[in-house]
């Protein structure tokens, strides 16, 4: 399957992306078929050179069945080439099974500790017998 996606370039902490047509099994920065645009995230959002695109080539690849990735689809929707809508994942922020188990255990420990403290406070303290010190008479 062909994808229209970003290929990262640039130096460390100075990213620069090429928008490429590539096979979906190829590496992110690996072999591609054609370069159809660029994206420079370091430029201001309203800067004209932040995002460039060869629209005719992209239209041709879209007609051949190439699928844009989510990020590229956002860019293409600003040009009116594809319809992109924000995804909704309501479970994204929820903790996993292990975290939920740990949380339940923590709540149970706190409840047991509070119950034990309440029981200790309600029961009168047991009288403590002091040991009688024997005196050695010489």
C-alpha positions, 0 to 999 in steps of 0.5 A: 500500500502506498502512503503519503507521509513525512520523512524526517531530515535535518540535524538533532533538535532541528527537524525538517520533514519531506513529504514523500510517497512511499511504500507502507513497509519502507522505513520512515526515512528510507526508500521512497518513490517521489518527494512531493513537498516539505514541512519545516516545523521550526517556522512560524505557523503563518510563514508561507514556506512552513508547508510546501506541496506539489498539488498536481502530483499529490492529486495524481497519487491520491487518485492512484490510491495512496493514503495520507497519514494523519499528519499529512491529511491535516496539511492536505485538508488545508489545501482542500484535497482530502477531508480530515476530521479530528479523531476521538479516543475517549479511552486514551487517558484511562489507566491500563489494567495493571494501574487500575489493580494497583489503585484498587489495592491502594484504596483497599490498604487505606480502608483497612488502615483506617478501619484498624485505626478506628477500632484501636481508638474505640477500644480502651487501652489495655492496662500495662503491667509494669515489671517490678524491679527486684532489689538485690540486698547484699 
